[in-house]
């Protein structure tokens, strides 16, 4: 389960600057072990030795990364934890990793595309869907009036498009 992305190095002792990809950045303070991945490839698993929270980033020091040069080679990598370390969330809410990659279809079964990203915006989240019939992305607001069903096991999201949401898709 991905909880962050390495975006830089901090200091000379191998500190990792991590952009949190979780609604609970304080979870890093309770995390004892992380997995560092590049795409689907696991690079290594390591113990967390120290954590410092900032408003938009988290600084993490690990047992496996001891210098700035090594930390810089990890920029772009994802930081993950085992599913068993997931923070419990309320019913009807989903982890970003569960949503990304989902097949999106309309209530009448028309294929729309696949979720490629989740934007965390002040009013509500927005699902960025790679459109099936065009080269543009479709922005789906994560609101109950539009997203009618989410099947995590089946990796499928069903939507009731608002007027104009898929307009360009139909031409």
C-alpha positions as CSV (number, residue, x, y, z in Angstrom):
1,X,0.0,0.0,0.0
2,X,1.7,3.2,-1.2
3,X,1.8,6.0,1.4
4,X,4.3,8.4,-0.2
5,X,6.6,9.3,-3.0
6,X,10.3,10.3,-2.6
7,X,10.7,13.8,-4.1
8,X,14.2,14.7,-2.8
9,X,17.0,14.2,-0.3
10,X,17.5,16.0,3.0
11,X,20.9,16.7,4.5
12,X,24.0,14.5,4.1
13,X,22.8,11.5,6.2
14,X,20.4,10.1,3.6
15,X,17.1,11.8,4.7
16,X,14.3,11.2,2.3
17,X,11.9,14.0,1.5
18,X,8.6,12.3,0.9
19,X,5.3,13.7,-0.5
20,X,2.6,12.0,1.5
21,X,0.0,10.1,-0.6
22,X,-2.2,9.5,2.4
23,X,-4.9,11.4,4.2
24,X,-3.0,10.5,7.4
25,X,0.6,11.9,7.1
26,X,1.1,11.5,10.8
27,X,1.0,7.7,10.2
28,X,4.7,8.0,9.2
29,X,5.5,8.6,12.9
30,X,4.0,5.2,13.8
31,X,5.6,3.3,10.8
32,X,8.5,1.1,11.7
33,X,9.2,-0.5,8.4
34,X,8.7,0.7,4.7
35,X,9.1,-0.8,1.3
36,X,10.7,1.3,-1.4
37,X,9.5,0.6,-4.9
38,X,10.0,1.8,-8.4
39,X,6.9,1.0,-10.4
40,X,6.1,-2.7,-9.6
41,X,9.7,-3.5,-8.6
42,X,10.5,-3.6,-4.9
43,X,14.0,-2.2,-4.4
44,X,14.3,-2.9,-0.7
45,X,12.5,-3.1,2.6
46,X,14.0,-1.1,5.5
47,X,13.4,0.0,9.1
48,X,12.5,3.6,9.7
49,X,14.9,5.2,12.2
50,X,13.5,8.8,12.4
51,X,10.6,10.9,11.1
52,X,10.0,14.6,11.0
53,X,6.6,16.0,9.8
54,X,6.3,19.3,7.8
55,X,3.1,20.9,6.5
56,X,3.5,19.4,3.0
57,X,6.2,16.8,3.3
58,X,7.6,14.2,5.6
59,X,11.3,13.7,6.2
60,X,12.2,10.1,6.8
61,X,15.5,8.5,7.7
62,X,15.9,4.7,7.3
63,X,18.5,2.0,8.1
64,X,19.1,1.3,4.4
65,X,19.9,4.9,3.2
66,X,22.9,6.4,4.9
67,X,24.0,9.2,2.6
68,X,22.7,11.9,0.3
69,X,23.8,10.2,-2.9
70,X,21.8,7.1,-2.2
71,X,18.8,9.2,-1.2
72,X,19.0,11.1,-4.5
73,X,18.9,7.8,-6.5
74,X,15.5,7.1,-5.0
75,X,13.7,10.3,-6.2
76,X,10.5,9.2,-7.9
77,X,10.3,6.0,-6.0
78,X,7.2,5.1,-4.0
79,X,7.2,4.4,-0.3
80,X,4.8,1.6,0.8
81,X,3.7,-0.3,3.8
82,X,2.1,-3.7,4.2
83,X,-1.7,-3.7,3.9
84,X,-1.9,-4.8,7.6
85,X,-0.5,-1.4,8.5
86,X,-3.4,0.4,6.8
87,X,-5.2,3.1,8.9
88,X,-8.8,2.1,9.2
89,X,-11.2,4.3,7.2
90,X,-14.9,4.8,7.4
91,X,-17.3,2.8,5.2
92,X,-17.8,4.3,1.8
93,X,-14.3,5.7,1.8
94,X,-11.4,4.1,-0.2
95,X,-7.7,4.2,-0.3
96,X,-6.1,5.9,-3.3
97,X,-4.3,2.7,-4.3
98,X,-7.7,0.9,-4.4
99,X,-9.1,3.6,-6.8
100,X,-6.2,4.0,-9.2
101,X,-6.5,1.5,-12.0
102,X,-10.2,1.0,-11.6
103,X,-12.4,0.5,-14.7
104,X,-15.0,3.3,-14.9
105,X,-18.3,2.7,-16.5
106,X,-21.7,4.5,-16.7
107,X,-24.8,3.2,-15.0
108,X,-25.9,1.8,-18.4
109,X,-22.7,-0.1,-18.8
110,X,-20.8,2.1,-21.2
111,X,-17.0,1.9,-20.7
112,X,-15.5,5.4,-19.9
113,X,-11.9,4.6,-19.1
114,X,-9.5,3.8,-16.2
115,X,-8.7,5.9,-13.2
116,X,-5.1,7.0,-13.5
117,X,-4.9,9.5,-10.6
118,X,-6.8,10.9,-7.6
119,X,-6.6,14.7,-7.1
120,X,-7.1,15.8,-3.5
121,X,-9.0,19.1,-3.8
122,X,-10.5,21.3,-1.0
123,X,-14.2,20.7,-2.0
124,X,-13.9,17.0,-2.9
125,X,-11.5,14.5,-4.5
126,X,-11.5,14.3,-8.3
127,X,-10.8,11.1,-10.2
128,X,-8.6,11.6,-13.4
129,X,-9.8,9.0,-15.9
130,X,-7.9,8.2,-19.0
131,X,-10.6,8.3,-21.6
132,X,-11.4,5.3,-23.7
133,X,-12.7,7.1,-26.8
134,X,-10.5,10.2,-26.8
135,X,-7.0,11.3,-26.0
136,X,-8.1,13.6,-23.2
137,X,-8.5,12.9,-19.5
138,X,-12.0,13.0,-18.0
139,X,-12.3,14.6,-14.5
140,X,-14.9,12.8,-12.4
141,X,-15.9,14.5,-9.2
142,X,-15.9,12.1,-6.3
143,X,-19.4,12.9,-5.1
144,X,-22.3,10.6,-4.4
145,X,-24.5,12.2,-7.1
146,X,-21.9,11.1,-9.7
147,X,-20.2,8.0,-8.3
148,X,-23.0,5.6,-7.7
149,X,-21.0,2.4,-6.9
150,X,-17.4,1.4,-6.2
151,X,-16.6,-2.3,-6.4
152,X,-13.1,-2.6,-4.9
153,X,-12.8,-6.4,-5.5
154,X,-14.0,-6.1,-9.0
155,X,-11.9,-3.0,-9.6
156,X,-14.9,-1.2,-11.1
157,X,-16.5,2.2,-10.5
158,X,-20.0,3.1,-11.8
159,X,-20.9,6.7,-12.5
160,X,-24.0,8.6,-13.4
161,X,-22.5,11.4,-15.5
162,X,-23.7,15.0,-14.9
163,X,-24.8,16.8,-18.1
164,X,-21.8,17.7,-20.2
165,X,-19.3,15.5,-18.2
166,X,-18.8,13.0,-21.1
167,X,-20.0,15.4,-23.9
168,X,-16.8,15.3,-25.9
169,X,-16.6,11.6,-25.5
170,X,-19.8,11.1,-27.6
171,X,-18.6,13.0,-30.7
